[in-house]
Each structure stands twice: as structure tokens, then as C-alpha cells.
Amino acid sequence: MNFILKLVLNAVAVVVLAKILPGVEVDNYVSALIVAVVLAILNTIVKPVLVIFTLPATIVTLGLFLLVINAAIILLADYFIAGFNVSGWLWALIFSVLLSIFQSILHSILKKD
């Protein structure tokens, strides 16, 4: 139940960010929910592999390269989902940073309950 609630909160965050950012578009709420599910899957499967392969670059940049990996995950989700569109790397980077902030705020509120 907690996992489903987190997915719904992530979908809400995706919709809010799509309304705020001009370079990010989501067609409808179902697409936002699909984006949340695909991002959860990509963060579980693909992100650890990318982190391992780019470990030297991550160490040299003191962890800032993880922002690039997050943007790549967003662009992968854009590739897989028809109702989700991100205009480029910069918008994917901004979207991933803001999504992480929204997720941490929403999940901290959820954790208090």
C-alpha cells in the first residue's frame, strides 16, 4: 500500500513539474502515473548499472555526475513513454533535480504519518 501511495505522489509531482517547466510535457494523469512507474523501474534496474560503469567519473566530480545519470534516466523514460516529452538534456537535468526535491518533501510528509 505504501508503494502505491508513493507512486501516486510521484505522479502528482510529475504533473506539477510538467505544468511549471516549459520543456516538460505530460499528456494526462494516466501518462504521469506511467512515468512514475517507469522511473521506479529504471531507477531500480538501470541506474545502479550506470552508477557502476561511471564510478570513476562520479568520484572525480565528487558525485555531481550522478545528476547527469538522473537526467539520462529521465530521457530514457521520455523515450519509452508516448505521453511524456522532455525537450533536451537541460530540461531533463532541471526536471530530475526538482523531482528529487519534490519526492523528498512528499515522502518525508508520508513518513511522519
Phi, psi and chi 1 to 4 in degrees:
 res  aa     phi    psi   chi1   chi2   chi3   chi4
   1 MET       -  -40.0 -176.8   66.9  178.0      -
   2 ASN   -65.0  -37.7 -162.4   13.2      -      -
   3 PHE   -65.0  -41.2  178.4   71.2      -      -
   4 ILE   -66.0  -40.0  -65.3  171.8      -      -
   5 LEU   -64.1  -38.9 -173.0   57.6      -      -
   6 LYS   -65.1  -38.9  -75.4 -176.3  179.8 -176.9
   7 LEU   -63.7  -41.4  -77.7  178.1      -      -
   8 VAL   -65.6  -41.8  170.1      -      -      -
   9 LEU   -64.2  -38.1  -71.7  175.8      -      -
  10 ASN   -66.1  -37.5  -72.0  -17.2      -      -
  11 ALA   -64.9  -39.0      -      -      -      -
  12 VAL   -63.5  -42.1  168.6      -      -      -
  13 ALA   -63.4  -37.9      -      -      -      -
  14 VAL   -64.5  -42.6  167.3      -      -      -
  15 VAL   -64.6  -44.5  169.1      -      -      -
  16 VAL   -62.4  -45.0  168.4      -      -      -
  17 LEU   -67.6  -32.9  -72.5  174.7      -      -
  18 ALA   -67.8  -31.6      -      -      -      -
  19 LYS   -73.3  -33.4  -61.9  -74.4 -175.2 -167.9
  20 ILE   -80.9  -47.1  -66.1  171.5      -      -
  21 LEU   -87.9  128.2  -62.9  174.3      -      -
  22 PRO   -73.3  -19.2   22.7  -29.1      -      -
  23 GLY   -91.5    3.5      -      -      -      -
  24 VAL  -124.9  131.8  179.1      -      -      -
  25 GLU  -131.6  138.2  -61.3  173.7    3.5      -
  26 VAL  -128.4  130.1  176.5      -      -      -
  27 ASP   -67.4  -48.8  -73.1  -14.3      -      -
  28 ASN  -153.4 -177.2   50.8   25.3      -      -
  29 TYR   -70.4  -31.2  -63.9  111.6      -      -
  30 VAL   -66.2  -40.9  175.3      -      -      -
  31 SER   -62.9  -37.9  -64.9      -      -      -
  32 ALA   -65.2  -38.4      -      -      -      -
  33 LEU   -67.3  -38.2 -169.1   59.6      -      -
  34 ILE   -66.0  -38.8  -66.6  170.4      -      -
  35 VAL   -60.7  -43.2  168.0      -      -      -
  36 ALA   -62.3  -41.0      -      -      -      -
  37 VAL   -68.2  -44.9  169.7      -      -      -
  38 VAL   -65.5  -40.0  169.1      -      -      -
  39 LEU   -63.9  -37.8  -76.1  177.2      -      -
  40 ALA   -63.6  -42.1      -      -      -      -
  41 ILE   -66.7  -45.6  -67.9  168.6      -      -
  42 LEU   -65.2  -38.6  -71.0  174.0      -      -
  43 ASN   -68.2  -26.4  -77.8  -28.2      -      -
  44 THR   -81.8  -39.0  -57.0      -      -      -
  45 ILE  -101.3  -51.5  -62.3  171.0      -      -
  46 VAL   -83.2  -40.6  176.9      -      -      -
  47 LYS   -59.9  -44.3 -171.9  174.7  179.1  178.8
  48 PRO   -60.5  -35.3  -22.3   31.4      -      -
  49 VAL   -66.7  -44.1  174.2      -      -      -
  50 LEU   -64.4  -37.8  -71.8  176.4      -      -
  51 VAL   -64.5  -41.2  168.7      -      -      -
  52 ILE   -66.2  -43.4  -70.5  171.9      -      -
  53 PHE   -67.4  -30.7  -76.0  144.7      -      -
  54 THR  -105.1   22.0   61.1      -      -      -
  55 LEU   -57.6  -43.1 -168.0   59.7      -      -
  56 PRO   -61.1  -41.8  -24.0   33.0      -      -
  57 ALA   -67.3  -34.8      -      -      -      -
  58 THR   -67.6  -39.5  -55.4      -      -      -
  59 ILE   -68.3  -43.2  -68.8  171.2      -      -
  60 VAL   -63.9  -38.6  168.1      -      -      -
  61 THR   -89.4    9.6   61.9      -      -      -
  62 LEU    57.2   37.0  -59.0  174.8      -      -
  63 GLY    93.5   -7.7      -      -      -      -
  64 LEU   -68.7  -21.2  -70.1  176.3      -      -
  65 PHE   -67.4  -18.1 -165.2   74.6      -      -
  66 LEU   -63.5  -27.0  -68.9  173.5      -      -
  67 LEU   -63.7  -38.6  -65.5  173.2      -      -
  68 VAL   -66.9  -39.0  174.7      -      -      -
  69 ILE   -64.3  -41.5  -67.4  173.0      -      -
  70 ASN   -62.8  -40.3  -73.1  -19.5      -      -
  71 ALA   -64.8  -38.1      -      -      -      -
  72 ALA   -64.4  -37.4      -      -      -      -
  73 ILE   -65.0  -40.4  -64.9  -67.0      -      -
  74 ILE   -63.3  -42.8  -62.9  -65.3      -      -
  75 LEU   -68.3  -32.2  -71.1  173.8      -      -
  76 LEU   -64.8  -41.5  -87.4  173.3      -      -
  77 ALA   -63.5  -37.7      -      -      -      -
  78 ASP   -61.5  -38.3  173.3   29.7      -      -
  79 TYR   -66.8  -38.5  176.9   76.4      -      -
  80 PHE   -83.9  -24.3  -71.9  128.4      -      -
  81 ILE  -110.6  125.3  -58.3  167.8      -      -
  82 ALA   -72.6  -33.1      -      -      -      -
  83 GLY   -89.0   12.1      -      -      -      -
  84 PHE  -127.9  127.7  179.1   60.2      -      -
  85 ASN  -136.1  128.5 -173.4   21.0      -      -
  86 VAL  -119.9  131.0 -179.8      -      -      -
  87 SER   -71.2  -27.7  -65.0      -      -      -
  88 GLY  -180.0 -172.1      -      -      -      -
  89 TRP   -61.7  -42.5  -84.4   95.6      -      -
  90 LEU   -63.6  -44.5 -180.0   63.3      -      -
  91 TRP   -67.9  -34.5  -72.0  113.9      -      -
  92 ALA   -65.6  -39.2      -      -      -      -
  93 LEU   -66.1  -46.7 -176.4   67.8      -      -
  94 ILE   -63.5  -43.4  -66.5  169.2      -      -
  95 PHE   -61.5  -42.9 -179.5   78.9      -      -
  96 SER   -67.6  -38.2   69.6      -      -      -
  97 VAL   -66.3  -47.8  168.7      -      -      -
  98 LEU   -66.5  -36.2  -68.6  177.1      -      -
  99 LEU   -65.0  -39.2 -175.0   64.1      -      -
 100 SER   -63.7  -39.9  -63.3      -      -      -
 101 ILE   -66.0  -46.8  -68.0  169.5      -      -
 102 PHE   -59.9  -44.2  -90.8   98.1      -      -
 103 GLN   -62.9  -41.8  -75.2  175.5  -14.1      -
 104 SER   -66.1  -38.4   66.2      -      -      -
 105 ILE   -66.9  -48.6  -69.0  169.4      -      -
 106 LEU   -65.9  -38.2  -68.3  174.2      -      -
 107 HIS   -73.8  -29.0  -67.5  174.9      -      -
 108 SER   -70.1  -35.7   68.5      -      -      -
 109 ILE   -65.2  -40.4  -68.3  170.2      -      -
 110 LEU   -66.7  -37.3  179.3   66.4      -      -
 111 LYS   -67.8  -31.2 -168.3  175.9  -97.6 -172.0
 112 LYS   -66.1  -30.5  -72.1 -178.6 -177.4  176.7
 113 ASP   -77.6      -  -65.8  -20.9      -      -
